[in-house]
Amino acid sequence: MAEKFILAHDMGTSANKAVLVTISGQIIGTIQKEYPLYHPAPGFAEQEPLDWWQGVCDATQEVMVKTGVKPEQIAGITFSSQTQSLIPVDEKGNPLMRSITWLDTRSAQIIHEKLWTPPRIMGYNIFHLLRFLWITGGSPGHTGKDQIGKILWLRQHKPEIFNKTYKYLDAKDFILYKLTGNMITSADLAYIWWFMDSRKNRNQWHPTLCKLAGISPKQLPEIKSSAAQAGELTVTAAKELGLIPGTPVMNGAGDLASAAVGSGALENGELHIRIGTSGGVAGHFAKRKIDLAHYAGCIGSAYPEKYYLGIAHQETAGICLEWLKNNLLYHKELLKKERQVEEIFPIFDQMAEQVSPGASGLIFTPWMYGERCPLDNHYVRAGLFNVGLNHSREHIIRAVLEGIAFNTRWAMETLENLYQPVTQLNIVGGGAKSDIWCQIVADITNRKINQVADPQHSNAKGVALLASLTLGHLSTFLDIKKYIQIKRQFVPNPDNRRLYDGLFREFKNLYFQNKNWYKRMNKYGIK
């Protein structure tokens, strides 16, 4: 009998990766297709949903050719995706506008005016806040990046679209519709839409919360678990992908929940660090808790029947290095030509290694598009502080790596305060490929850091193994852990303890001392 494979798509903000995975989690081939992100106005961040679809179609066809896998060998298709990307669609599933992505802050002002009205506590309307906390276990923030704010913005500024909308979908859900004809979402995504009743895993849209946005639960997709089958590949979709009609399509999960599974940190209370485009710290927990001041707490996991996912999400992590590559040092093609290499980030690793810990007092704050945890502040911005004539490109690169690690430590401590301290964390995401970055994270957090094998594919591997569970190739959820390998463990260097503890205090001081200044400079949100 021919070997069977799971086709997992990792739909990120900048690209879609098609990843072919064996039913036991071995990655045999990948193809990446990029698509643009549009910024038509200050605070706006949009994408074309049909660009995602084209990326899925093209990447599927190419990865099948690249690996030589036959369509009949595909046991199932599943997805990990960016989250909180709002797509209003008509009855035929046609997008009525570009997606308003998770980076978009246009609704920060309107959510303050329409939802977080007086009387306020910590900037939240006390009555609405208590209702959200009681029903969902969490709450929309102040940044305007949550779906309720985006819908309120459409209602006020685009009434023609608001009135025509049949359903509101997220990125993964739109692709699931294109594949199966079914409008379905996963519980982990529904959780962070803040319209879902999560008490005792009811996982149903709550009419009162929907009413706050002026919509009906009927305008939202059906909620199923991440492990559930969303449908089967239609004849039309199969033709575009080059696959067989009737192939099972699994619901999948958002990138945060997918990374949590792919990290291998599955036991109650274990934590992992994710350094991708965005980043953060998370773990699976049996009971939900929340730290509203630092925008940390529990959301739905990819296996909600058993766990909640405790999370401290950070908006910009690896994308800071991407920005550095393209804008500050000089364009990546020039750097590649200078060093006569094909890959840029290994060069950054080499340059960072040439600088001693602490980057000679240079500190980078990685808040390039506002921040959720540990700040929940859409006014805040990134910066290089204490720049001197003695600082070089190498210092800047080291400072960026360290700044993201400082922010990660702050998020880690936030979660530990909610639950309990840990001695080690698994690390995933593209940033985890860097040995020096893993060591910096170990030194700054003063925790052992376990580098997961193929960390850049942890999202796809996580949902692929979840699909294997659904299809009966694995017995239990915790069996997934057997197929997640740890490549290397990084142990904190005690010689750097005093230095990094002091710099961490100054990192936090930079925020508190400039908090009001950020607000004055960025009064209307992201510019």
Kinemage of the C-alpha trace (Angstrom):
@kinemage 1
@onewidth
@group {chain A} dominant
@subgroup {mainchain}
@vectorlist {calphas} color= white
{ca met a 1} P 0.000 0.000 0.000
{ca ala a 2} L 1.335 3.452 -0.941
{ca glu a 3} L 2.418 5.688 1.933
{ca lys a 4} L -0.124 8.301 3.002
{ca phe a 5} L 0.536 11.995 3.645
{ca ile a 6} L -1.116 15.031 5.204
{ca leu a 7} L -1.048 18.230 3.139
{ca ala a 8} L -0.743 21.048 5.669
{ca his a 9} L -0.906 24.698 4.649
{ca asp a 10} L 0.656 27.330 6.907
{ca met a 11} L -1.031 30.577 5.840
{ca gly a 12} L 1.102 33.353 7.280
{ca thr a 13} L 0.894 37.096 6.819
{ca ser a 14} L 3.548 37.267 4.115
{ca ala a 15} L 3.247 33.851 2.475
{ca asn a 16} L 1.542 30.467 2.361
{ca lys a 17} L 3.654 27.366 2.878
{ca ala a 18} L 2.428 24.018 1.577
{ca val a 19} L 4.033 21.297 3.689
{ca leu a 20} L 3.744 17.577 2.933
{ca val a 21} L 3.957 15.578 6.139
{ca thr a 22} L 3.852 11.842 6.737
{ca ile a 23} L 1.127 10.586 9.064
{ca ser a 24} L 3.840 10.265 11.723
{ca gly a 25} L 5.015 13.871 11.347
{ca gln a 26} L 8.030 13.635 9.034
{ca ile a 27} L 8.292 16.624 6.664
{ca ile a 28} L 9.165 15.541 3.117
{ca gly a 29} L 8.741 18.733 1.138
{ca thr a 30} L 7.653 22.377 1.242
{ca ile a 31} L 6.799 25.143 -1.197
{ca gln a 32} L 6.220 28.794 -0.300
{ca lys a 33} L 4.158 31.347 -2.192
{ca glu a 34} L 4.272 34.987 -1.142
{ca tyr a 35} L 1.463 37.553 -1.335
{ca pro a 36} L 1.326 41.283 -0.591
{ca leu a 37} L 0.159 43.212 2.455
{ca tyr a 38} L -1.449 46.570 1.671
{ca his a 39} L -1.363 49.743 3.777
{ca pro a 40} L -3.804 52.086 1.953
{ca ala a 41} L -4.083 54.515 4.886
{ca pro a 42} L -2.504 55.108 8.316
{ca gly a 43} L -3.369 52.198 10.597
{ca phe a 44} L -4.709 50.065 7.741
{ca ala a 45} L -3.304 46.599 6.961
{ca glu a 46} L -5.189 44.631 4.319
{ca gln a 47} L -4.841 41.552 2.121
{ca glu a 48} L -6.731 40.112 -0.836
{ca pro a 49} L -8.436 36.820 0.184
{ca leu a 50} L -8.127 35.549 -3.388
{ca asp a 51} L -4.358 36.012 -3.119
{ca trp a 52} L -4.434 33.468 -0.273
{ca trp a 53} L -6.491 31.100 -2.417
{ca gln a 54} L -4.122 31.419 -5.356
{ca gly a 55} L -1.209 30.784 -3.006
{ca val a 56} L -2.881 27.616 -1.710
{ca cys a 57} L -3.585 26.355 -5.248
{ca asp a 58} L -0.118 27.115 -6.619
{ca ala a 59} L 1.770 25.814 -3.577
{ca thr a 60} L -0.263 22.583 -3.581
{ca gln a 61} L 0.444 21.859 -7.234
{ca glu a 62} L 4.153 22.630 -6.906
{ca val a 63} L 4.795 20.650 -3.711
{ca met a 64} L 3.124 17.602 -5.273
{ca val a 65} L 5.406 17.856 -8.310
{ca lys a 66} L 8.478 18.534 -6.178
{ca thr a 67} L 7.949 15.472 -3.963
{ca gly a 68} L 6.459 13.117 -6.520
{ca val a 69} L 3.546 12.332 -4.200
{ca lys a 70} L 0.407 11.181 -6.034
{ca pro a 71} L -3.024 12.728 -5.369
{ca glu a 72} L -4.360 9.384 -4.107
{ca gln a 73} L -1.671 9.403 -1.399
{ca ile a 74} L -3.122 12.527 0.268
{ca ala a 75} L -5.021 11.279 3.324
{ca gly a 76} L -6.215 14.721 4.300
{ca ile a 77} L -5.737 18.479 4.012
{ca thr a 78} L -5.498 20.865 6.950
{ca phe a 79} L -4.528 24.416 7.855
{ca ser a 80} L -2.695 26.678 10.221
{ca ser a 81} L -3.334 30.360 9.570
{ca gln a 82} L -3.000 33.936 10.657
{ca thr a 83} L -5.883 34.943 12.894
{ca gln a 84} L -8.267 37.866 13.375
{ca ser a 85} L -8.355 38.682 9.670
{ca leu a 86} L -11.908 39.814 8.968
{ca ile a 87} L -13.459 38.948 5.580
{ca pro a 88} L -17.094 39.980 4.938
{ca val a 89} L -18.579 37.698 2.252
{ca asp a 90} L -21.881 37.476 0.374
{ca glu a 91} L -24.120 34.385 0.167
{ca lys a 92} L -21.914 32.865 -2.527
{ca gly a 93} L -18.787 33.339 -0.414
{ca asn a 94} L -17.429 36.198 -2.506
{ca pro a 95} L -15.330 38.714 -0.542
{ca leu a 96} L -16.988 42.135 -0.362
{ca met a 97} L -13.655 43.856 0.304
{ca arg a 98} L -10.066 43.116 1.190
{ca ser a 99} L -9.456 41.335 4.476
{ca ile a 100} L -8.856 43.627 7.459
{ca thr a 101} L -5.858 41.819 8.947
{ca trp a 102} L -4.686 41.258 12.508
{ca leu a 103} L -2.209 44.144 12.149
{ca asp a 104} L -4.924 46.692 11.346
{ca thr a 105} L -5.626 49.332 14.022
{ca arg a 106} L -8.186 51.513 12.249
{ca ser a 107} L -10.882 50.707 14.818
{ca ala a 108} L -8.907 51.746 17.933
{ca gln a 109} L -10.803 55.010 18.240
{ca ile a 110} L -14.240 53.649 17.424
{ca ile a 111} L -13.952 50.753 19.869
{ca his a 112} L -13.121 53.305 22.537
{ca glu a 113} L -16.142 55.412 21.602
{ca lys a 114} L -18.701 52.650 20.969
{ca leu a 115} L -17.674 49.779 23.256
{ca trp a 116} L -15.399 51.014 26.020
{ca thr a 117} L -17.682 53.852 27.068
{ca pro a 118} L -17.897 55.249 30.626
{ca pro a 119} L -17.930 54.135 33.387
{ca arg a 120} L -14.434 52.792 32.789
{ca ile a 121} L -11.865 50.758 34.654
{ca met a 122} L -8.398 50.444 33.068
{ca gly a 123} L -9.989 52.039 30.001
{ca tyr a 124} L -12.712 49.366 29.720
{ca asn a 125} L -16.447 49.851 30.222
{ca ile a 126} L -16.929 47.998 33.488
{ca phe a 127} L -20.248 46.373 32.525
{ca his a 128} L -19.166 45.219 29.059
{ca leu a 129} L -15.868 44.001 30.498
{ca leu a 130} L -17.543 41.874 33.160
{ca arg a 131} L -19.858 40.420 30.521
{ca phe a 132} L -16.945 39.483 28.241
{ca leu a 133} L -14.947 37.990 31.100
{ca trp a 134} L -17.860 35.929 32.368
{ca ile a 135} L -18.917 34.543 28.983
{ca thr a 136} L -15.614 34.250 27.083
{ca gly a 137} L -12.940 34.220 29.769
{ca gly a 138} L -11.226 37.155 28.086
{ca ser a 139} L -11.915 40.461 26.382
{ca pro a 140} L -11.142 42.573 23.319
{ca gly a 141} L -8.250 44.948 23.915
{ca his a 142} L -7.676 48.632 23.261
{ca thr a 143} L -5.630 48.273 20.072
{ca gly a 144} L -8.556 48.007 17.649
{ca lys a 145} L -7.188 44.752 16.262
{ca asp a 146} L -10.066 42.595 17.489
{ca gln a 147} L -12.969 41.617 15.235
{ca ile a 148} L -15.637 43.492 17.165
{ca gly a 149} L -13.855 46.778 16.542
{ca lys a 150} L -13.453 46.036 12.840
{ca ile a 151} L -17.148 45.228 12.499
{ca leu a 152} L -18.086 48.422 14.338
{ca trp a 153} L -15.808 50.309 11.933
{ca leu a 154} L -17.559 48.740 8.912
{ca arg a 155} L -20.949 49.583 10.372
{ca gln a 156} L -20.022 53.254 10.666
{ca his a 157} L -17.734 53.817 7.680
{ca lys a 158} L -18.778 51.160 5.147
{ca pro a 159} L -22.543 50.657 5.695
{ca glu a 160} L -23.006 49.363 2.139
{ca ile a 161} L -20.644 46.462 2.938
{ca phe a 162} L -21.997 45.980 6.454
{ca asn a 163} L -25.554 45.645 5.122
{ca lys a 164} L -24.579 43.221 2.337
{ca thr a 165} L -22.537 40.867 4.532
{ca tyr a 166} L -23.902 37.339 4.733
{ca lys a 167} L -21.078 35.906 6.882
{ca tyr a 168} L -17.909 37.160 8.539
{ca leu a 169} L -14.995 34.757 8.076
{ca asp a 170} L -11.379 34.503 9.176
{ca ala a 171} L -8.495 33.666 6.825
{ca lys a 172} L -8.544 29.896 7.328
{ca asp a 173} L -12.324 29.815 7.194
{ca phe a 174} L -12.409 31.518 3.796
{ca ile a 175} L -10.066 28.894 2.348
{ca leu a 176} L -12.077 26.088 3.954
{ca tyr a 177} L -15.141 27.457 2.159
{ca lys a 178} L -13.276 27.533 -1.157
{ca leu a 179} L -12.284 23.893 -0.612
{ca thr a 180} L -15.507 22.420 0.758
{ca gly a 181} L -18.370 24.876 0.255
{ca asn a 182} L -18.895 24.927 4.045
{ca met a 183} L -18.587 28.047 6.208
{ca ile a 184} L -16.885 26.691 9.325
{ca thr a 185} L -14.437 28.027 11.888
{ca ser a 186} L -12.418 26.387 14.644
{ca ala a 187} L -13.045 26.910 18.337
{ca asp a 188} L -9.600 28.418 18.913
{ca leu a 189} L -10.298 31.128 16.314
{ca ala a 190} L -13.850 31.714 17.533
{ca tyr a 191} L -12.512 32.194 21.044
{ca ile a 192} L -10.447 35.259 20.094
{ca trp a 193} L -13.303 36.773 18.110
{ca trp a 194} L -14.746 37.357 21.629
{ca phe a 195} L -18.292 36.452 20.559
{ca met a 196} L -18.150 32.813 21.706
{ca asp a 197} L -19.473 31.379 24.967
{ca ser a 198} L -16.519 29.295 26.163
{ca arg a 199} L -17.967 28.275 29.520
{ca lys a 200} L -17.699 24.507 29.976
{ca asn a 201} L -16.717 24.240 26.287
{ca arg a 202} L -20.159 25.271 25.069
{ca asn a 203} L -18.448 26.800 22.050
{ca gln a 204} L -21.490 28.644 20.743
{ca trp a 205} L -21.852 32.201 19.495
{ca his a 206} L -23.444 34.321 22.213
{ca pro a 207} L -26.329 36.560 21.001
{ca thr a 208} L -25.693 39.334 23.551
{ca leu a 209} L -22.047 39.694 22.603
{ca cys a 210} L -22.885 39.635 18.880
{ca lys a 211} L -25.443 42.379 19.494
{ca leu a 212} L -22.658 44.647 20.796
{ca ala a 213} L -21.281 44.642 17.243
{ca gly a 214} L -24.716 44.971 15.651
{ca ile a 215} L -24.667 41.500 14.104
{ca ser a 216} L -26.492 38.189 14.522
{ca pro a 217} L -24.914 34.797 15.372
{ca lys a 218} L -26.300 33.654 12.000
{ca gln a 219} L -23.708 35.923 10.349
{ca leu a 220} L -20.872 33.892 11.852
{ca pro a 221} L -19.630 30.462 10.690
{ca glu a 222} L -20.414 27.185 12.412
{ca ile a 223} L -17.956 26.362 15.215
{ca lys a 224} L -16.201 22.991 15.210
{ca ser a 225} L -13.093 21.712 16.981
{ca ser a 226} L -9.724 22.026 15.248
{ca ala a 227} L -9.552 18.249 14.949
{ca ala a 228} L -12.970 17.987 13.262
{ca gln a 229} L -13.471 17.328 9.572
{ca ala a 230} L -14.725 20.496 7.896
{ca gly a 231} L -15.876 18.698 4.758
{ca glu a 232} L -14.566 17.097 1.605
{ca leu a 233} L -12.755 18.562 -1.363
{ca thr a 234} L -15.274 19.632 -4.013
{ca val a 235} L -14.884 18.773 -7.664
{ca thr a 236} L -14.139 22.405 -8.545
{ca ala a 237} L -11.538 22.847 -5.794
{ca ala a 238} L -9.927 19.483 -6.555
{ca lys a 239} L -9.403 20.541 -10.153
{ca glu a 240} L -7.693 23.794 -9.107
{ca leu a 241} L -5.428 22.011 -6.612
{ca gly a 242} L -4.728 18.962 -8.730
{ca leu a 243} L -6.100 16.590 -6.090
{ca ile a 244} L -8.928 14.062 -5.821
{ca pro a 245} L -12.524 15.131 -5.066
{ca gly a 246} L -13.740 13.820 -1.732
{ca thr a 247} L -10.355 14.162 -0.001
{ca pro a 248} L -11.042 14.898 3.701
{ca val a 249} L -10.431 18.510 4.738
{ca met a 250} L -9.704 19.017 8.445
{ca asn a 251} L -10.654 22.214 10.242
{ca gly a 252} L -7.168 23.060 11.494
{ca ala a 253} L -6.322 25.994 13.773
{ca gly a 254} L -4.908 29.469 14.018
{ca asp a 255} L -1.150 29.893 14.067
{ca leu a 256} L -0.947 30.323 17.838
{ca ala a 257} L -2.777 27.093 18.649
{ca ser a 258} L -0.979 25.245 15.826
{ca ala a 259} L 2.435 26.288 17.126
{ca ala a 260} L 1.434 25.150 20.609
{ca val a 261} L 0.789 21.647 19.262
{ca gly a 262} L 3.886 21.640 17.049
{ca ser a 263} L 6.089 22.791 19.938
{ca gly a 264} L 5.583 19.498 21.749
{ca ala a 265} L 4.828 21.373 24.993
{ca leu a 266} L 1.516 19.578 25.476
{ca glu a 267} L 1.425 18.627 29.148
{ca asn a 268} L -0.509 20.849 31.531
{ca gly a 269} L 1.622 23.876 32.487
{ca glu a 270} L 4.450 23.378 29.973
{ca leu a 271} L 5.428 26.547 28.073
{ca his a 272} L 6.861 27.293 24.675
{ca ile a 273} L 8.275 30.388 22.974
{ca arg a 274} L 7.354 31.269 19.407
{ca ile a 275} L 9.503 33.619 17.316
{ca gly a 276} L 7.865 33.969 13.926
{ca thr a 277} L 6.585 37.128 12.250
{ca ser a 278} L 4.922 37.748 15.588
{ca gly a 279} L 5.851 35.984 18.798
{ca gly a 280} L 5.002 35.212 22.358
{ca val a 281} L 4.868 32.627 25.096
{ca ala a 282} L 2.106 30.047 25.600
{ca gly a 283} L 1.194 26.705 27.119
{ca his a 284} L -1.708 24.333 27.690
{ca phe a 285} L -3.617 24.692 30.950
{ca ala a 286} L -6.585 22.954 32.494
{ca lys a 287} L -8.128 26.113 33.988
{ca arg a 288} L -8.525 29.499 32.387
{ca lys a 289} L -7.059 32.607 33.981
{ca ile a 290} L -6.497 36.175 32.814
{ca asp a 291} L -4.159 39.106 33.436
{ca leu a 292} L -6.053 41.929 31.730
{ca ala a 293} L -3.473 44.594 32.562
{ca his a 294} L -0.845 42.730 30.532
{ca tyr a 295} L -3.282 41.282 27.960
{ca ala a 296} L -2.436 37.686 28.832
{ca gly a 297} L -4.654 34.759 29.641
{ca cys a 298} L -6.354 31.709 28.148
{ca ile a 299} L -7.803 31.221 24.702
{ca gly a 300} L -9.133 28.097 23.007
{ca ser a 301} L -6.587 25.460 22.073
{ca ala a 302} L -6.479 23.123 19.118
{ca tyr a 303} L -7.819 20.452 21.474
{ca pro a 304} L -10.392 22.368 23.542
{ca glu a 305} L -12.047 19.281 24.985
{ca lys a 306} L -8.953 18.837 27.136
{ca tyr a 307} L -7.076 22.143 27.393
{ca tyr a 308} L -7.159 25.883 27.355
{ca leu a 309} L -4.186 27.623 25.800
{ca gly a 310} L -2.598 30.219 28.099
{ca ile a 311} L -1.025 32.852 25.894
{ca ala a 312} L 0.987 36.045 25.955
{ca his a 313} L 0.972 37.213 22.322
{ca gln a 314} L 3.417 39.786 20.954
{ca glu a 315} L 2.750 41.612 17.711
{ca thr a 316} L 6.169 41.988 16.097
{ca ala a 317} L 9.054 39.583 16.649
{ca gly a 318} L 10.873 38.147 13.629
{ca ile a 319} L 9.350 40.819 11.417
{ca cys a 320} L 11.622 43.312 13.208
{ca leu a 321} L 14.615 41.481 11.763
{ca glu a 322} L 12.900 41.417 8.378
{ca trp a 323} L 12.443 45.182 8.582
{ca leu a 324} L 16.081 45.585 9.589
{ca lys a 325} L 17.165 43.513 6.603
{ca asn a 326} L 15.116 45.469 4.081
{ca asn a 327} L 15.215 49.010 5.406
{ca leu a 328} L 17.885 49.911 7.930
{ca leu a 329} L 21.113 48.207 6.981
{ca tyr a 330} L 20.429 48.162 3.258
{ca his a 331} L 18.482 45.981 0.881
{ca lys a 332} L 18.914 42.235 1.216
{ca glu a 333} L 20.144 41.789 -2.373
{ca leu a 334} L 23.077 44.126 -1.732
{ca leu a 335} L 23.962 42.305 1.472
{ca lys a 336} L 23.814 38.931 -0.295
{ca lys a 337} L 26.051 40.249 -3.053
{ca glu a 338} L 28.528 41.692 -0.555
{ca arg a 339} L 28.813 38.418 1.364
{ca gln a 340} L 28.384 36.198 -1.723
{ca val a 341} L 25.709 34.053 -0.081
{ca glu a 342} L 22.096 33.093 -0.748
{ca glu a 343} L 20.667 33.365 2.787
{ca ile a 344} L 20.592 36.582 4.815
{ca phe a 345} L 19.752 35.541 8.353
{ca pro a 346} L 22.802 33.280 8.891
{ca ile a 347} L 24.855 36.379 8.072
{ca phe a 348} L 23.007 38.250 10.799
{ca asp a 349} L 23.886 35.437 13.205
{ca gln a 350} L 27.559 35.751 12.322
{ca met a 351} L 27.472 39.523 12.748
{ca ala a 352} L 25.701 39.297 16.116
{ca glu a 353} L 28.295 36.814 17.371
{ca gln a 354} L 31.001 39.425 16.796
{ca val a 355} L 29.473 41.632 19.512
{ca ser a 356} L 29.604 40.942 23.245
{ca pro a 357} L 26.366 40.428 25.239
{ca gly a 358} L 24.512 43.680 25.912
{ca ala a 359} L 25.501 45.219 22.552
{ca ser a 360} L 27.610 47.853 24.336
{ca gly a 361} L 24.542 49.355 26.022
{ca leu a 362} L 22.397 49.566 22.873
{ca ile a 363} L 18.758 48.598 23.540
{ca phe a 364} L 16.071 47.860 20.959
{ca thr a 365} L 12.362 47.893 21.804
{ca pro a 366} L 10.452 45.662 19.324
{ca trp a 367} L 7.031 47.332 19.415
{ca met a 368} L 6.841 48.173 15.707
{ca tyr a 369} L 3.057 47.989 15.326
{ca gly a 370} L 1.764 48.578 18.828
{ca glu a 371} L 1.842 45.747 21.343
{ca arg a 372} L -0.515 43.330 23.066
{ca cys a 373} L 1.359 41.447 25.785
{ca pro a 374} L 2.739 42.671 28.101
{ca leu a 375} L 1.615 46.224 27.258
{ca asp a 376} L -1.792 46.229 25.475
{ca asn a 377} L -0.899 49.580 23.960
{ca his a 378} L -1.448 50.525 20.307
{ca tyr a 379} L 0.443 53.820 20.723
{ca val a 380} L 3.805 52.305 21.576
{ca arg a 381} L 6.592 52.067 18.962
{ca ala a 382} L 9.957 50.455 18.431
{ca gly a 383} L 13.216 52.253 18.965
{ca leu a 384} L 16.990 51.990 19.232
{ca phe a 385} L 18.090 53.630 22.468
{ca asn a 386} L 21.492 54.822 23.623
{ca val a 387} L 23.027 54.873 20.129
{ca gly a 388} L 26.640 56.048 20.057
{ca leu a 389} L 29.390 56.540 17.510
{ca asn a 390} L 30.894 53.309 18.789
{ca his a 391} L 27.929 51.275 17.556
{ca ser a 392} L 28.031 49.378 14.267
{ca arg a 393} L 25.680 47.248 12.186
{ca glu a 394} L 26.766 44.301 14.297
{ca his a 395} L 25.651 46.074 17.489
{ca ile a 396} L 22.273 46.914 15.945
{ca ile a 397} L 21.632 43.309 14.920
{ca arg a 398} L 22.614 42.024 18.371
{ca ala a 399} L 20.395 44.635 20.030
{ca val a 400} L 17.403 43.574 17.914
{ca leu a 401} L 17.863 39.920 18.889
{ca glu a 402} L 18.227 40.880 22.540
{ca gly a 403} L 15.301 43.322 22.489
{ca ile a 404} L 12.914 40.645 21.245
{ca ala a 405} L 14.276 38.301 23.925
{ca phe a 406} L 13.702 40.959 26.633
{ca asn a 407} L 10.115 41.340 25.459
{ca thr a 408} L 9.741 37.555 25.526
{ca arg a 409} L 11.021 37.437 29.111
{ca trp a 410} L 8.423 40.018 30.111
{ca ala a 411} L 5.689 37.908 28.516
{ca met a 412} L 7.036 34.743 30.125
{ca glu a 413} L 7.000 36.306 33.569
{ca thr a 414} L 3.415 37.443 32.980
{ca leu a 415} L 2.300 33.860 32.335
{ca glu a 416} L 4.377 32.489 35.194
{ca asn a 417} L 2.669 34.916 37.543
{ca leu a 418} L -0.679 33.472 36.453
{ca tyr a 419} L 0.374 29.852 36.879
{ca gln a 420} L 3.805 28.771 38.095
{ca pro a 421} L 7.470 29.248 37.144
{ca val a 422} L 9.037 26.829 34.683
{ca thr a 423} L 12.628 25.684 34.324
{ca gln a 424} L 12.627 25.176 30.557
{ca leu a 425} L 10.706 26.152 27.440
{ca asn a 426} L 10.549 24.719 23.936
{ca ile a 427} L 11.165 27.217 21.159
{ca val a 428} L 9.615 27.242 17.662
{ca gly a 429} L 9.236 29.562 14.677
{ca gly a 430} L 11.705 30.764 12.089
{ca gly a 431} L 13.727 32.627 14.718
{ca ala a 432} L 14.364 29.352 16.534
{ca lys a 433} L 16.585 28.217 13.640
{ca ser a 434} L 19.229 30.649 14.937
{ca asp a 435} L 21.522 29.061 17.531
{ca ile a 436} L 22.792 32.403 18.775
{ca trp a 437} L 19.241 33.706 19.189
{ca cys a 438} L 18.285 30.592 21.164
{ca gln a 439} L 21.301 31.155 23.421
{ca ile a 440} L 20.399 34.825 23.865
{ca val a 441} L 16.845 33.809 24.851
{ca ala a 442} L 18.256 31.278 27.342
{ca asp a 443} L 20.601 33.874 28.856
{ca ile a 444} L 17.999 36.635 29.108
{ca thr a 445} L 15.136 34.469 30.433
{ca asn a 446} L 17.487 32.424 32.657
{ca arg a 447} L 15.699 29.276 31.479
{ca lys a 448} L 16.815 26.204 29.557
{ca ile a 449} L 15.626 26.541 25.961
{ca asn a 450} L 14.811 23.429 23.922
{ca gln a 451} L 15.223 24.025 20.188
{ca val a 452} L 12.552 21.990 18.379
{ca ala a 453} L 13.661 20.289 15.169
{ca asp a 454} L 12.407 22.041 12.011
{ca pro a 455} L 11.069 24.895 14.161
{ca gln a 456} L 10.014 26.974 11.140
{ca his a 457} L 7.475 24.255 10.269
{ca ser a 458} L 6.045 23.733 13.748
{ca asn a 459} L 2.647 25.194 12.790
{ca ala a 460} L 2.204 22.875 9.820
{ca lys a 461} L 3.562 19.868 11.683
{ca gly a 462} L 1.259 20.532 14.625
{ca val a 463} L -1.945 20.590 12.566
{ca ala a 464} L -0.740 17.697 10.400
{ca leu a 465} L -0.307 15.482 13.470
{ca leu a 466} L -3.691 16.664 14.713
{ca ala a 467} L -5.172 15.550 11.374
{ca ser a 468} L -3.420 12.199 11.773
{ca leu a 469} L -5.155 11.865 15.124
{ca thr a 470} L -8.535 12.596 13.518
{ca leu a 471} L -7.915 10.054 10.767
{ca gly a 472} L -7.080 7.374 13.325
{ca his a 473} L -3.325 7.115 12.799
{ca leu a 474} L -2.617 8.303 16.369
{ca ser a 475} L -4.438 7.091 19.469
{ca thr a 476} L -4.431 10.126 21.786
{ca phe a 477} L -3.630 13.821 21.701
{ca leu a 478} L -0.530 13.325 23.855
{ca asp a 479} L 0.805 10.792 21.320
{ca ile a 480} L 1.655 13.834 19.190
{ca lys a 481} L 4.486 14.592 21.606
{ca lys a 482} L 6.284 11.394 20.555
{ca tyr a 483} L 6.800 12.805 17.084
{ca ile a 484} L 8.217 16.210 18.106
{ca gln a 485} L 12.019 16.020 18.341
{ca ile a 486} L 14.273 18.363 20.322
{ca lys a 487} L 17.355 19.213 18.290
{ca arg a 488} L 19.406 20.947 20.989
{ca gln a 489} L 19.119 22.398 24.488
{ca phe a 490} L 20.595 25.823 25.321
{ca val a 491} L 21.610 26.417 28.944
{ca pro a 492} L 21.849 29.947 30.435
{ca asn a 493} L 25.366 31.327 30.785
{ca pro a 494} L 25.701 32.452 34.437
{ca asp a 495} L 28.382 34.979 33.442
{ca asn a 496} L 25.681 37.060 31.699
{ca arg a 497} L 23.141 36.982 34.537
{ca arg a 498} L 23.904 40.327 36.201
{ca leu a 499} L 24.268 42.166 32.876
{ca tyr a 500} L 20.998 40.936 31.393
{ca asp a 501} L 19.006 41.386 34.601
{ca gly a 502} L 20.092 45.013 34.699
{ca leu a 503} L 19.345 45.607 31.030
{ca phe a 504} L 15.940 43.965 31.427
{ca arg a 505} L 15.053 46.482 34.152
{ca glu a 506} L 16.122 49.318 31.853
{ca phe a 507} L 14.151 47.779 28.966
{ca lys a 508} L 10.973 48.007 31.045
{ca asn a 509} L 11.910 51.489 32.265
{ca leu a 510} L 12.071 52.685 28.658
{ca tyr a 511} L 8.404 51.819 28.289
{ca phe a 512} L 7.171 53.270 31.563
{ca gln a 513} L 9.194 56.475 31.218
{ca asn a 514} L 8.014 57.054 27.631
{ca lys a 515} L 4.462 55.691 27.802
{ca asn a 516} L 2.820 59.122 27.744
{ca trp a 517} L 5.224 60.367 25.091
{ca tyr a 518} L 4.243 57.488 22.786
{ca lys a 519} L 0.604 58.461 23.226
{ca arg a 520} L 1.261 62.088 22.363
{ca met a 521} L 3.347 61.158 19.329
{ca asn a 522} L 0.904 58.528 18.025
{ca lys a 523} L -2.412 59.940 19.153
{ca tyr a 524} L -4.451 58.227 16.473
{ca gly a 525} L -2.749 54.864 16.520
{ca ile a 526} L -0.312 53.332 14.073
{ca lys a 527} L 1.030 55.734 11.478
